[in-house]
Amino acid sequence: MNFLEKQNSQTKSKKWYNHFLTGFIPAVILPVIMIVLISGRENLTAFSFYDHLMRAYNHYMFVKMAILALIPNMLIFFFFYKTERWKSAGGLIVATILFVLLLISKV
């Protein structure tokens, strides 16, 4: 195996799952799961989940919950950056920016 074939095989192995949707889908799902986990630790017997989120939103607790919910996106971005999955990292950044814009537009 010559040098170019070896370099191409290494490049192909690094580019496995390097797609826009590979970064976009987890970046949309993980903050929602984190918000459910963060707000789920409180007593929700008197209110529904939606009512709880609206109360948190009205008291500016939603911003703090949303910032905590974006922490998994930072960890996934670090993984994509270290493994040189640039398209996946781009999808993650687009989803995170959309989430932040949604957050800013509501505040």
Steps between C-alpha positions, in 0.01 A plus 500: 500500500659825394483829686198643314287188550586497868413869535167450316405207723575707810297790362202274431509357852508852648204614291266226624164658595616840385165641386304814581211302652737302723568822688163669454271227636680441833538876546122538476408199713753529785398849625136389511594190700713710735217749559269211584760356740574835663137595548396144583687502827249741650159402628266507199191358666308829523584619148548338163840504334392778262373713790827444682699617196280807462547590866876456462490711184312781673753505786804491270592154624457369146813686387704328769349162413570557130862590563545182705328305223759616247793346692468161322524686168836641608625152586383357169656792314832432675478136387421600139784753503755252632397232249493751211134447413446850366160446336361348819644788701336743258161334549542520874590869483199580278261322740657672801474842335134434417438398862670816628307720254178342618604567857592862427178566310294383798690705759 
